[in-house]
């Protein structure tokens, strides 16, 4: 499988998820609702970045 067309969206989703997780860890624990927030942030970023086309060469 060629993953290059999806790399931008994967990295965007990963960064958003890790950022949300870092924010959730400020009190040294992650609750269920914070995990849901992390998942929503990662999936939303993944979908939004995937929907934006790359700049033509």
N, C-alpha and C positions, 0 to 999 in steps of 0.2 A: 504494500500500500504506500502510495506517495503522500506523505504528511505535510509537504511544503505548503500547499494551498490552505491548510488549516492552522499553520504555526502561529500566525498573528492572533487568531481568536483563542487558541489554547493558552498562549502566553498572557493575553489580556484577562482571560478567566482566572488563570492561576494567580496573577498579581492581585486582582480584586478579591479573590478568596483569601489569600494570605494577609492582605491588608485588613480585611474584616476580622480575621482570626487574631491578628495582632491587637486590634482594638478590643476584642472580646477578652483577651488575656490580661488586660490591665489590672484586674483584681485577682489574678492567679487561678482562675477557674472559669470554665465555659459551661453555661447552662444550656438546656435544650433549646430555648428560644434563641440564644446566641448562635448555636449550631445551625438553626434554621436560617438565621440572618446571613451567616457565612455561605451557606448553600445558595441562597437567593442571589447574593452579590456575585458569586462565581458564575452561576448559570445566566444571570442577566448580562453580565459583561461578555460572556462567551457568545451569547446570541446577538448582542448589539454589535460587537466587533466583527462577527462573522457576516452580518448583514451589510456592512459598509464595504464597498468594493475597493480593491487596491488601485492606486494611481497608475494610469497607463504608462508604459515605458517610453 
